Amino acid sequence: MRERSDPLVPILGSAVAAVVLGALLFVFYPRVSRWVSGDGPAVDAHPPSPDASVPVWVCRSVEGVALLIEPFSDPSSEATLNAVLRNAPHHLLRVTVCNFAGPDVFSLDLPSYAFRTPEGHPSATPVASLLREGIAPDLLAVVGGLGAVARLDVARGHQGQALLAALGNPAPRPVLVAGELRFERREVAAQKLASWRDHPDWERFREF
């Protein structure tokens, strides 16, 4: 008696092999391709160097008072702010006032200061002036805490912060003028700036 060959067995075997191979490619190929191309999570393993330069604008017009403008970079806070600002998104800037040994109270009435270039072109507007109407009180309190304020009254020995919305990318602008205050652009190492934020002092600020 001759043995009968059943073609169903090799067909099933090939189908199973194809399914297994497809699953392996589906799972591992994207990871391998990202690793080879340099994209994906592997890039995140290299954080920016602490020595990377950050553009800031400093003003030392008032003896004993440090005035600093720097880019505001906080993705979650930026999303919250742009949701309540007119004509969003904006380039956001943070103004920090540290009153080390200045007047009893140093006041910065932001709407009265048009942050401009020396040529007179407008450069930045207080975020508090760009808020949409009808914002819920609890959300208004949140954005106020982030720096959407119109005025800073900073007592000696204290500091305050407010936010500006820049018209276009402000990074290339060498000077910003606000009334009698002149902010000049500097390049500061990110690590040095972060250290100063944690422990601000007048002498180190003068080195910027």
Number of C-alpha atoms within 10 A of each C-alpha: 3 4 5 6 7 8 8 8 10 10 11 11 10 11 12 12 12 12 11 12 11 11 12 11 13 11 10 10 12 12 15 12 12 14 14 10 9 11 12 13 11 13 11 9 8 8 7 9 10 12 11 12 15 16 19 22 23 24 22 17 13 15 13 17 24 24 23 22 23 21 20 16 12 9 9 8 14 17 12 14 25 18 14 20 19 15 11 13 14 19 19 25 24 22 20 20 23 24 26 20 16 17 15 13 14 19 13 16 13 21 15 12 16 18 25 20 18 13 9 11 12 15 19 24 21 28 29 21 16 17 19 12 9 8 12 8 8 9 13 16 12 14 20 17 12 17 23 23 20 18 18 20 17 22 18 17 13 14 19 17 21 24 27 29 23 21 13 11 12 20 15 8 14 15 19 27 21 16 11 9 16 20 22 17 21 15 13 18 17 17 15 16 21 13 11 14 11 8 9 16 16 17 10 12 18 11 7 16
